[in-house]
Amino acid sequence: MQIIHSEPLTAEAFAPFGDVLDATGEFRLINAGLCQRHHDRAHLDFGPDGRAGISIFQATPRALPYDFDLIECHPDGSQAFLPMTARPFLVIVSRDPQAEPRAFVTNGAQGINLHRGTWHGVLTPLHAPGLFAVVDRIGPGSNLQEHRYAAPWKVLADPSQI
């Protein structure tokens, strides 16, 4: 079994794969000064024949260490995961099926937007209820490719968090 360690999700480390969605950095005040708008946080890309759709996902929680052998990608559109609870979740990404995957753990106040064509693991909440709003491509054709590794990977907790 191949092993990778999870790492905290940061915008810099995640940039090759997508966008971190959180309320950090510059903002402007709206709603009579009672709300901070962190504007245009993700590059949404649904291709020439797609449109944005919002779905609700209810995923079974898992725990670290976590074993996986499946990754997938969506060649025709980006995919954003917005947790509907303030609980961390695991994000597995890879440049391609032959590259070593990376595993990130959100801090409970972060969502992600996977760029079009980014290989990633399945939705992996670390706590119940595993409820997410997902913004992704609605349109014609199959927007899913899957790859199964010959040997599974095991994700261990970030050693600095133990």
C-alpha positions as CSV (number, residue, x, y, z in Angstrom):
1,M,0.0,0.0,0.0
2,Q,1.2,3.5,-0.9
3,I,1.1,6.1,1.8
4,I,0.6,9.9,1.7
5,H,0.2,12.3,4.6
6,S,-2.6,14.9,4.6
7,E,-1.7,18.5,4.9
8,P,-3.6,21.6,5.8
9,L,-5.5,23.2,2.9
10,T,-3.9,26.5,1.8
11,A,-4.5,28.5,-1.3
12,E,-0.9,28.3,-2.3
13,A,-0.6,24.6,-2.0
14,F,-3.9,23.9,-3.7
15,A,-3.5,26.4,-6.6
16,P,-2.4,23.8,-9.2
17,F,-5.7,22.0,-8.6
18,G,-8.3,24.7,-7.9
19,D,-9.4,27.5,-5.7
20,V,-9.8,27.6,-1.9
21,L,-13.1,29.2,-0.9
22,D,-12.9,31.0,2.4
23,A,-13.5,34.4,4.0
24,T,-9.9,35.6,4.1
25,G,-8.0,38.4,2.4
26,E,-9.5,41.5,0.9
27,F,-13.2,42.3,1.0
28,R,-15.6,45.1,0.6
29,L,-18.4,45.9,3.1
30,I,-22.0,45.6,1.9
31,N,-25.4,45.5,3.5
32,A,-25.0,48.8,5.3
33,G,-21.5,47.7,6.6
34,L,-22.8,44.5,8.2
35,C,-21.4,42.0,5.7
36,Q,-17.9,41.4,4.3
37,R,-18.0,40.4,0.6
38,H,-15.0,38.3,-0.4
39,H,-15.6,38.8,-4.1
40,D,-15.1,36.4,-7.0
41,R,-13.3,33.6,-5.2
42,A,-13.4,30.9,-7.8
43,H,-12.8,30.4,-11.5
44,L,-16.0,28.6,-12.6
45,D,-15.7,26.9,-16.0
46,F,-18.5,25.0,-17.6
47,G,-17.3,24.9,-21.2
48,P,-19.2,26.2,-24.2
49,D,-22.2,24.0,-23.9
50,G,-22.7,23.8,-20.1
51,R,-24.3,25.9,-17.4
52,A,-23.9,26.1,-13.7
53,G,-26.1,23.9,-11.5
54,I,-26.4,23.6,-7.8
55,S,-26.9,20.2,-6.3
56,I,-27.0,19.0,-2.7
57,F,-24.8,16.0,-1.8
58,Q,-25.2,13.9,1.4
59,A,-21.9,11.9,1.8
60,T,-21.1,9.2,4.3
61,P,-18.3,10.4,6.7
62,R,-15.0,8.6,6.8
63,A,-12.0,8.9,9.1
64,L,-8.2,9.1,8.9
65,P,-6.4,6.9,8.1
66,Y,-8.4,6.6,4.9
67,D,-7.8,4.1,2.1
68,F,-8.7,4.8,-1.5
69,D,-8.1,3.4,-4.9
70,L,-10.4,5.6,-7.1
71,I,-10.0,9.1,-8.5
72,E,-12.1,10.9,-11.0
73,C,-12.1,14.0,-13.1
74,H,-14.6,16.2,-14.9
75,P,-13.1,17.2,-18.3
76,D,-16.0,19.5,-19.2
77,G,-16.4,21.7,-16.1
78,S,-15.2,22.8,-12.8
79,Q,-16.7,21.5,-9.6
80,A,-17.1,23.5,-6.3
81,F,-17.8,21.8,-2.9
82,L,-19.3,24.1,-0.3
83,P,-19.8,22.4,3.1
84,M,-23.2,23.2,4.7
85,T,-21.7,22.5,8.2
86,A,-18.5,23.9,9.7
87,R,-16.7,20.6,9.7
88,P,-13.4,19.6,8.1
89,F,-13.3,17.4,5.0
90,L,-10.6,15.5,3.1
91,V,-9.6,16.6,-0.4
92,I,-7.5,14.3,-2.5
93,V,-6.1,15.6,-5.8
94,S,-3.6,14.7,-8.5
95,R,-2.2,16.2,-11.6
96,D,-3.0,12.9,-13.4
97,P,-3.6,9.3,-12.6
98,Q,0.2,8.5,-12.8
99,A,1.3,11.3,-10.5
100,E,1.4,10.9,-6.7
101,P,-1.9,12.2,-5.2
102,R,-1.9,14.9,-2.5
103,A,-4.4,15.0,0.4
104,F,-5.6,18.2,2.1
105,V,-7.8,18.7,5.1
106,T,-9.9,21.8,5.3
107,N,-10.2,23.8,8.4
108,G,-14.0,23.6,8.7
109,A,-14.5,27.1,7.2
110,Q,-13.2,26.3,3.7
111,G,-14.8,25.1,0.5
112,I,-13.0,24.2,-2.7
113,N,-13.4,24.7,-6.4
114,L,-11.7,22.0,-8.5
115,H,-10.5,23.3,-11.9
116,R,-11.9,21.6,-15.0
117,G,-10.0,18.3,-15.6
118,T,-8.5,18.1,-12.1
119,W,-8.2,14.5,-10.9
120,H,-9.6,14.1,-7.4
121,G,-10.9,11.7,-4.9
122,V,-14.6,11.2,-4.0
123,L,-16.3,13.5,-1.6
124,T,-14.8,12.6,1.8
125,P,-16.4,14.4,4.8
126,L,-14.6,13.6,8.1
127,H,-17.7,14.3,10.3
128,A,-21.4,13.8,10.0
129,P,-23.6,14.9,8.5
130,G,-21.5,15.2,5.3
131,L,-23.9,17.8,3.7
132,F,-22.5,19.9,0.8
133,A,-23.8,22.3,-1.8
134,V,-22.0,21.5,-5.1
135,V,-21.8,23.9,-8.0
136,D,-20.9,22.1,-11.2
137,R,-21.6,21.7,-14.9
138,I,-25.0,20.8,-16.2
139,G,-25.0,19.9,-19.9
140,P,-24.9,17.3,-22.6
141,G,-22.4,14.4,-22.6
142,S,-20.6,12.5,-19.9
143,N,-18.5,14.7,-17.7
144,L,-16.9,12.0,-15.7
145,Q,-13.7,9.9,-16.1
146,E,-12.6,7.5,-13.5
147,H,-9.3,5.8,-12.7
148,R,-8.7,2.9,-10.3
149,Y,-5.1,2.5,-8.9
150,A,-3.7,-1.0,-9.1
151,A,-2.8,-0.7,-5.4
152,P,-4.7,1.4,-2.9
153,W,-3.3,4.6,-1.2
154,K,-3.6,5.2,2.5
155,V,-4.0,8.8,3.7
156,L,-2.6,9.4,7.2
157,A,-3.2,12.4,9.3
158,D,-0.8,15.4,9.0
159,P,2.1,14.5,11.3
160,S,2.1,18.1,12.7
161,Q,-1.5,17.6,13.8
162,I,-0.9,14.5,15.8
